[in-house]
Amino acid sequence: MSVGTIAVAPSRTVSPKQIGIAGIVLAAVAWVITIPPIEVRGMAPSVVLAVFAVAAGAWSIAGGERKIGSEAIIVALFAVAGAAASVNSATATLESVFTWSALVAATLRYATPLVFAALGGVVSESSGVINIGLEGMMLMGCFWGIYGADLLGSWVWGLVVAMIAGGLLALVHAFFSINLRANQIVSGTGINFLALGITGYFLEYHYGPNGTPLNISQVPNVHLPLIQHVGFFGAAFGDANLMTWIGIALVPALTFYLFRTRAGLRLRAVGEKPRAADTVGLSVVRIRYWAVIASGMLAALGGAYLSVGFVGSFSNNMTNGRGFIALAAMIFGKWRPWGALWACLLFGFGNAMSDRVSSVNPTLGTLFEALPYVLTLVAVAGLVGRSRPPAADGIPYVRE
Amino acid sequence: MSLLEEELHAEADESQGAAATSPAALTAFRRGASGVVVPIITAVIAFIAGGLIVLATGHNPLTTYQSIFNGTGLNWLFPWVSGSERATAATNLQQTLLNATPLVLVGLAVAFAFRAGMFNIGGQGQYTVGGIVAVWVGSSFNGMPSLLHILFAIVAAAAAGAAWAGIAGVLKATTGANEVISTIMLNWIAIWVGVYCFQLGGPLHNPHMSSTPVSNSVVPGAKLPVFWGSAQLQGLDVGIFISLALAVVFGLLIKRTRLGYEARTVGFNPDAASYAGINVGRTWIRVMLICGAFAGVAAALDILGWKFSLFTNDIQVSQIGFYGIAVALLGRNTASGTVAAAVLFGALLTGTSDRNINLSIDPTLVQYLTFMIEGMIILLVSTDVITLRLLKGGRQLRIALKRKPAEKPTATQGGAS
């Protein structure tokens, strides 16, 4: 008896989810057409697109996709507001704010420290240890990096010293979190204070009121010879810092390590099911220690970029909350390196935008300074999709 | 609770992993059993460690701590201190208590959240928002009767702080957003909103001060009366009584109201609380609202008591929210502990400020020393270790002592130590 094959035509109807996503895209386009290079000067097209976006969002909600549908509506509302702002600004202002090549270059500069720290967060949390202390480890790297570069004469040594400093602070966090089974969020907060105190103390102690000297060796920019002077790409990518490229390169490297090597598998196992890993013979404690120390070193490199790579000096509390933004980027990126990279780029873009707006309108620019933090809030609220952290994240492992 | 029940509860706690290390559980374990001893030991250890760092950088920790202590004004309490020394100590003590006033409230803002199982790192932002509203209300409505004006300002600031904290609470209840990150982000957003308001050309900028980014000044009718010291020299105002009264309110709230009960239950185990019929999300929101209100009142007391106006610089350098975290943790999230810890930190801040001319060490260095000590206190509080060691040692001793002399005490009660 043969079983007749019945060819079933694939469904041709579009799912509510797809409609919702289309709504979000339409809403984004509603705003994008009013800024350079398209620069539509009337509100009509934006409003029309926004109406379609809201309709798509409503349809999506009716079809059951509440989150995506409401996102489409919210983005549409913001897009109309943004379009109104663009249309009411002078063309010259718009052009100076939205110089895309400069925006991209600035985005890369702002994102670099975040990328290193976020990758550090991914490593730590993949092994099951929450690392709220990323901010403190970044700060340690920021100060000790420039201290090392000053003392030992070159930026390479500066980075090495930064990594050691970050690693040492991470060691403290690891000891408290793993051995003493502390509450990891509280101990991370303590780490941040400790770092603030240590870096400020030694900054004052070693350099006094004048601060760090002026001509310390800095991480060089990479001048890409072929495209450096070629239009958009030249201005955007032709002169990025070496650490930016290292940071970006680390993303596929870490992805490969975590998901394609045995060591990475062990790390993730320890973060997901430590008891199973322990039964198989893995040392949960040892793997977590290495993960936390590595995360400290990575975060420290991110902080070192700020001082040794970009500004060339250190001032008190220089990281100013970047560690927390990196943490949010990690969450936004669903605890994956590539996701974290895109999130860092987005937050870097927010920073870059606020800079440009400040240069044309200082008063408004102050409000725009809050933009990265607002974006982070949106991200953490899960408005852009949320996934779960590693199963054993934050739970101290008790050997039985 | 009998000794045996205590023992059994302790065993159960330790094997529960995350539940045993939630802030509510951590501090409860120590709260019931050890009262004041562990916080003191924690602080002492942190001070010793700080002293080691001072030593490592070539200064004498003993003279440093001595000069800090003399700067706190606590030496006013010693009857043998007299004359001009006593007068200086008096002014210093006024400063200490002025510092402690908002610290109590911001500490309570953090403590209440901890008891409900949440990390309110947003005290800074709630304080900032409360301050913006307080200075606006205090500098407007000239001619309002004094008591009404002050009340209005305090309530408005409380409402603003509550709303700010409520954002994080609502996000947590509806989307599950981690309140650690959301409150930290709200801190930064509040700071930038504040800078925007009072910068040159900002909406709340004082039009008479065209080159200074500052708010309008609080009108004389809205200033809190000073009862000790001179009003011109920043004497102690009645805000401290308001602060202490609210600490009592906190204690009553936690122990004797339904909200306090629900908050504590949710803090220990949200799932069990939900099973018992408590609306966990609504509890979170209510708790955050109250926390924000406390922080807002703290700002109002500062503004109406001695600040009288807000500079954008004040907003950007203030760290009070973070001191509040250390205060709450050191005070084990209780009313009395928070007050004591707030006085300690208030004293530390006064003693390490640049007003203290007797400081044997550069004041800037000492300010960072304070951060390090804070950090160590928080680290030590994050673990059970000290408590476990103490309590296990204490319990074994008590068990051994309670046994009749004829019986041999059984070895190793309470597992590994």
Interface residues (C-beta under 8 A of the other chain):
Chain A: I132 V172 F176 L180 R181 A182 N183 Q184 I185 V186 S187 T189 G190 I191 N192 F193 L194 A195 L196 G197 I198 T199 G200 Y201 E204 Y205 P209 G321 F324 L327 A328 I331 P362 T363 T366 L367 E369 A370 Y373 V374 T376 L377 V380 A381 G382 L383 R386 G394 I395 P396 V398
Chain B: S15 G17 A18 T21 S22 P23 L26 I53 T57 F119 I121 L171 T175 G176 A177 N178 V180 I181 S182 I184 M185 L186 W188 I189 W192 V193 V195 Y196 Q199 G201 G202 F322 I325 A326 L329 D362 T364 L365 Q367 Y368 L369 T370 F371 M372 I373 E374 G375 M376 I377 I378 L379 L380 V381 S382 T383 D384 V385
